[in-house]
Every structure is written in structure tokens, then in C-alpha cells.
Amino acid sequence: MERLEARDPEGMLRGQATILQCIFGFMDSVALKCVVELDIPDIINSHGCPLSLSSIAKSINHPSLDIDRLSRIMALLAHRGIFTSSHPEGKHNTTTLYGLTNSSKFLLRNSKTSLAPLLMLQYHEGTVPNWHHLSNIVKEGGNGFARSNGLELWDFASSNPEFNTLFNKAMDGISSITMEAMKTSYKDGFKEIGSLVDVGGGSGAMVGEIVKAHPHIKGINFDLPHVVATAPEYEGVTHVVGDMFESIPAADAILMKWILHTWDDENCIKVLKKCRQALPEKTGKLIIMEAVLNPQGFDLFNHTRLIFDLVMMVHVEGKERSEVEWKRLLEEGGFGSYKIIKIPAMISIIEAYP
């Protein structure tokens, strides 16, 4: 070790920094959770301008809030680019003003594109313990959710209304972000479709937005009973209860967003075959919205996709897939051709045809 350090001191220093960042990387999300629980992004947003810590504390209105401790959390998140920090009256002014950035805007609770529910879902008591089983999952299989909770995720959601609501809100936020990306990159993809079924559509937010933008489409939101039970009404959308492993409602096109990555290859092929049966022979189209792994590529979401791959492995025994893996699944599921359409989001659109 001493000889290596002497030979490459700069490299060893970078190595040390990398490991320390990995060890304490979870603190970024813990700090995010703290500011969301304290409503700090919404407090700043409601004032329409950057605020001092004393102003933020006044809005939080808790008698024993410690401003010094809060300042240390805000300093970390400002360093990460989650908030801005400035001294508008000159460098000698010790008062720091904190403002929103493009990142913290995704933490606003009442925004359609809020990622705050997704953040809180990761720290739910039903999800945090699952990660302690990662090494056992590698050695023995299974998933951490069932090991920690005694139930698979979907069964747990069915019997736990609070978790189910949080999960659906988290998915709605992702759906809204994805919908905004689709509006710019896939606006012609729904033109020739008369009916569209969103398989595993959750609350129906995604298909609701699609029908709103394309009123000629008859929308069907298809999901399990406990999910559909809390789904709001959307104009032009019918909620249908069912199990995608048994049958899928017939339609001109089928949409699946972040569904197949929750399942292993065998189950994915089963679902794809059900999709194939539900689509018209010559004109049917399957619209898959999933990550396409490309670790050697260079874009903003490469690292995040690899993290999501572990999320799927730990919680539901699913996985993210490369284009080669998607091609094989589609062929075995009855879809002989496909194309990948990139959109400004973590996921891509995979159009597949019978």
C-alpha cells in the first residue's frame, strides 16, 4: 500500500474520496427528506424569492427549531445544486439567502411533476429495511421486500392503504414528467390510434393526459382492484380491473410504462404474449416506456439507470435491460420488429409491432 501511494498519490487520493462519497452518499437523500418534511421548497416557492434561514424558520413555525443545524443541511444541499445560496448585499454580509433551482422545483408538493412522493417512498418503513438483504439476494435469490415484510410489494400495497396511496402518488409524478417529455418527442405517436389501454396504469394519470391531448382516443386504464379502487375519474378514460397475466383488454395500441422492469424474463414474456393477443394483427402497436441500459454511453441518466436496476432487484426481483435484452424479450413475446425512440427523460419509448 505504501509503495502504491508513493507511486500514484493523486490516484489514491481520488480513490479515497470516491469510497467516502459512496459510504456517505445516502446523506444527500436524507437531507432531501428533511427539507421536504419541513416544507422548505414550498415555503421558498410561496414567497417567490430567495429567503434567509430566519425567514424560513419563521414559516416553519416550530418553537424549538435550531437554525444552526438547519443551516448545515441547507449548506450541503446548496453545494449539491439543490438550492441556490447568495449574499445579495455584498461579500461581508453574513446573511445567506436560499432559493430554488431546477432541481428543487421537483420537490414542490403540489406540482404535477413532483418527485417528493418518490423520495418519501424510498424512506417508507416498508422499503428501507429491504436494502439490508442485498448480499443475501445475490447469494440466494428472492427479493428484499418479501424478506423484510413477509409479503410481495403488490400484496403489501393491497393490504396497506397508506403505502398504496404513497406509491400511486410517486408513480403519478413520474408519469407527469414522462408525459411532458412525450409531448415534445412523441407527439405524432398517438395520431392513428383509436383506442389505447394503459396496462398497469395506476391512477390513470398517464392515459388521462394522453386522451386530454388526443381527444379522439378512447382510453382504458387497466390495473389491479386495489389500485383502480382509488383512481379518480378522467374524461374519456374507463377504469378496468384485471390481471395482465390472465388477459388484457383489446385495443388499437397498448401502453406499458415501467411495468416490465418489475418482472423477470419469464413473466415479461407471458405479459408480452397477452399484449400480442389483445392487439390487431396488422395495425397493432405496443408502446413500452422503460430504461434502456447503455453503461458505456454518455448522458445525464446513465448512473441513475444502473441504480434503478438495483432498486428493481431488491424490491421486486425485476431488472432494467439493454437493447439486446429487450430485443430478445420482444421476439419471444411475439413482436418481430421494434424501434427505440429517445425522449428527454430517463426512459425511452420502445415501439413494438406484431
JOTAPE-V809162 format. One record per residue. N is the residue number from 0. RES is the residue in one small letter. PHI is phi as a letter, one per 20 degrees, with the letter a starting at -180 (999 if undefined). OMEGA is omega in whole degrees, -180 to 180 (999 if undefined). BURIAL is + if it has 24 or more other ideal C-beta (glycine too) atoms within 12 Angstrom, else -. Layout:
n	res	phi	omega	burial
N	RES	PHI	OMEGA	BURIAL
N	RES	PHI	OMEGA	BURIAL
This chain:
n	res	phi	omega	burial
0	m	999	-179	-
1	e	f	-180	-
2	r	f	180	-
3	l	f	179	-
4	e	f	179	-
5	a	f	-178	-
6	r	f	-176	-
7	d	b	-176	-
8	p	f	-179	-
9	e	f	179	-
10	g	f	179	-
11	m	f	179	-
12	l	f	177	-
13	r	f	178	-
14	g	f	178	-
15	q	f	-180	-
16	a	f	-179	-
17	t	f	-180	-
18	i	f	179	-
19	l	f	178	-
20	q	f	177	-
21	c	f	-178	-
22	i	g	-175	-
23	f	d	-178	-
24	g	f	-179	-
25	f	f	-179	-
26	m	f	176	-
27	d	g	-178	-
28	s	f	175	+
29	v	f	178	-
30	a	f	176	+
31	l	g	179	+
32	k	g	-179	+
33	c	f	-176	+
34	v	f	175	+
35	v	f	179	+
36	e	f	179	-
37	l	e	178	+
38	d	m	-174	-
39	i	f	177	+
40	p	g	-180	+
41	d	f	178	+
42	i	f	179	+
43	i	f	-179	+
44	n	f	-178	+
45	s	f	179	-
46	h	e	176	-
47	g	m	180	-
48	c	a	176	-
49	p	g	-176	+
50	l	c	172	+
51	s	f	178	+
52	l	f	179	+
53	s	f	177	-
54	s	f	178	+
55	i	f	-180	+
56	a	f	179	+
57	k	f	179	-
58	s	f	176	-
59	i	f	172	+
60	n	l	174	-
61	h	d	-171	-
62	p	f	-176	-
63	s	d	180	-
64	l	f	-177	-
65	d	e	-176	-
66	i	f	179	-
67	d	f	179	-
68	r	f	178	-
69	l	f	-179	+
70	s	f	-179	+
71	r	f	176	-
72	i	f	-179	+
73	m	f	178	+
74	a	f	178	-
75	l	f	-176	+
76	l	f	174	+
77	a	f	177	+
78	h	f	180	-
79	r	e	178	-
80	g	n	179	-
81	i	f	175	+
82	f	c	169	+
83	t	e	172	+
84	s	c	-176	+
85	s	b	176	-
86	h	c	-168	-
87	p	f	-176	-
88	e	e	177	-
89	g	o	-174	-
90	k	f	-180	-
91	h	e	178	-
92	n	f	-177	-
93	t	e	180	-
94	t	e	178	-
95	t	d	176	+
96	l	d	-179	+
97	y	d	-180	+
98	g	c	180	+
99	l	e	172	+
100	t	c	175	-
101	n	f	178	-
102	s	f	-176	-
103	s	f	176	+
104	k	f	177	+
105	f	f	177	+
106	l	d	180	+
107	l	f	-171	+
108	r	f	-173	+
109	n	e	176	-
110	s	f	178	-
111	k	f	-178	+
112	t	e	-178	+
113	s	f	174	+
114	l	d	178	+
115	a	f	177	+
116	p	f	177	+
117	l	f	176	+
118	l	f	-178	+
119	m	f	177	+
120	l	f	-179	+
121	q	f	-180	+
122	y	d	175	+
123	h	f	-178	+
124	e	f	178	-
125	g	e	-177	+
126	t	d	-176	+
127	v	g	-177	-
128	p	f	-176	-
129	n	f	-176	+
130	w	f	179	+
131	h	f	-179	-
132	h	e	-172	+
133	l	g	-179	-
134	s	f	177	-
135	n	f	176	-
136	i	f	178	+
137	v	f	-176	-
138	k	e	-168	-
139	e	c	-177	-
140	g	n	-177	-
141	g	m	178	-
142	n	c	-176	+
143	g	f	-178	+
144	f	f	180	+
145	a	f	179	+
146	r	f	-177	+
147	s	e	-170	+
148	n	d	-179	+
149	g	m	179	-
150	l	c	170	-
151	e	f	-175	+
152	l	g	-175	+
153	w	f	177	+
154	d	f	177	-
155	f	f	179	+
156	a	f	-179	+
157	s	f	-176	-
158	s	d	-178	-
159	n	c	-175	-
160	p	g	-178	-
161	e	f	178	-
162	f	f	-179	+
163	n	f	179	+
164	t	f	179	+
165	l	f	-180	+
166	f	f	-179	+
167	n	f	177	+
168	k	f	178	+
169	a	f	179	+
170	m	f	178	+
171	d	f	179	+
172	g	f	178	+
173	i	f	180	+
174	s	f	-179	+
175	s	f	177	+
176	i	f	-179	+
177	t	f	-180	+
178	m	f	178	+
179	e	f	178	+
180	a	f	-180	+
181	m	f	-178	+
182	k	f	-178	-
183	t	e	-172	-
184	s	d	-176	-
185	y	b	-173	+
186	k	f	180	-
187	d	e	-175	-
188	g	f	-177	+
189	f	d	-173	+
190	k	f	-174	-
191	e	e	-176	-
192	i	e	177	+
193	g	e	179	-
194	s	b	-176	+
195	l	c	175	+
196	v	d	177	+
197	d	e	-178	+
198	v	f	-175	+
199	g	m	-173	+
200	g	f	177	+
201	g	m	-178	+
202	s	f	-178	+
203	g	n	-176	+
204	a	f	-177	+
205	m	f	-178	+
206	v	f	176	+
207	g	f	178	+
208	e	f	180	+
209	i	f	180	+
210	v	f	178	+
211	k	f	180	-
212	a	f	-178	+
213	h	c	-172	+
214	p	f	179	-
215	h	f	-176	-
216	i	e	170	+
217	k	e	-176	+
218	g	e	176	+
219	i	c	174	+
220	n	e	-171	+
221	f	d	-179	+
222	d	b	-178	+
223	l	f	-175	+
224	p	g	-176	-
225	h	f	178	+
226	v	e	-178	+
227	v	f	-178	+
228	a	g	-178	-
229	t	d	-177	+
230	a	f	177	+
231	p	f	179	-
232	e	e	175	-
233	y	c	-180	+
234	e	f	178	-
235	g	n	-178	+
236	v	d	175	+
237	t	d	176	+
238	h	e	-179	+
239	v	c	179	+
240	v	e	177	-
241	g	r	-178	+
242	d	c	-175	-
243	m	f	178	+
244	f	e	180	-
245	e	d	177	-
246	s	a	180	-
247	i	c	180	+
248	p	g	179	+
249	a	f	179	+
250	a	a	177	+
251	d	f	-179	+
252	a	b	178	+
253	i	c	177	+
254	l	d	173	+
255	m	c	179	+
256	k	d	178	+
257	w	l	177	+
258	i	d	-174	+
259	l	f	-180	+
260	h	f	178	+
261	t	e	-176	+
262	w	c	176	+
263	d	f	-174	-
264	d	f	-177	-
265	e	f	180	-
266	n	f	176	+
267	c	f	-180	+
268	i	f	177	+
269	k	f	-179	+
270	v	f	180	+
271	l	f	178	+
272	k	f	176	+
273	k	f	176	+
274	c	f	-180	+
275	r	g	180	+
276	q	f	-175	+
277	a	e	-175	+
278	l	d	174	+
279	p	f	-174	-
280	e	g	-172	-
281	k	d	-173	-
282	t	d	-176	-
283	g	f	180	+
284	k	b	175	+
285	l	d	-179	+
286	i	d	180	+
287	i	d	177	+
288	m	d	-175	+
289	e	b	172	+
290	a	f	172	+
291	v	d	-176	+
292	l	f	174	+
293	n	b	-173	-
294	p	g	-179	-
295	q	e	-180	-
296	g	f	-178	-
297	f	c	170	-
298	d	b	-172	-
299	l	f	-169	-
300	f	d	-178	+
301	n	g	-178	-
302	h	f	-179	-
303	t	f	179	-
304	r	f	178	+
305	l	f	175	-
306	i	f	178	+
307	f	f	177	+
308	d	f	177	+
309	l	f	177	+
310	v	g	-180	+
311	m	f	-180	+
312	m	f	-174	+
313	v	f	-173	+
314	h	e	-172	+
315	v	c	-178	+
316	e	m	176	+
317	g	e	-179	+
318	k	a	167	+
319	e	e	-170	+
320	r	c	174	+
321	s	e	178	+
322	e	f	178	-
323	v	f	180	-
324	e	f	178	+
325	w	f	-179	+
326	k	g	-179	-
327	r	f	179	-
328	l	f	-178	+
329	l	f	179	+
330	e	f	-180	-
331	e	f	179	-
332	g	e	176	+
333	g	o	180	+
334	f	d	-171	+
335	g	f	-180	-
336	s	b	-178	-
337	y	b	168	+
338	k	b	-180	-
339	i	d	180	+
340	i	d	180	+
341	k	e	176	+
342	i	c	-179	+
343	p	f	-179	-
344	a	b	179	+
345	m	f	-177	+
346	i	d	175	+
347	s	d	173	+
348	i	d	175	+
349	i	d	175	+
350	e	e	-180	+
351	a	c	-174	+
352	y	c	179	+
353	p	f	999	+
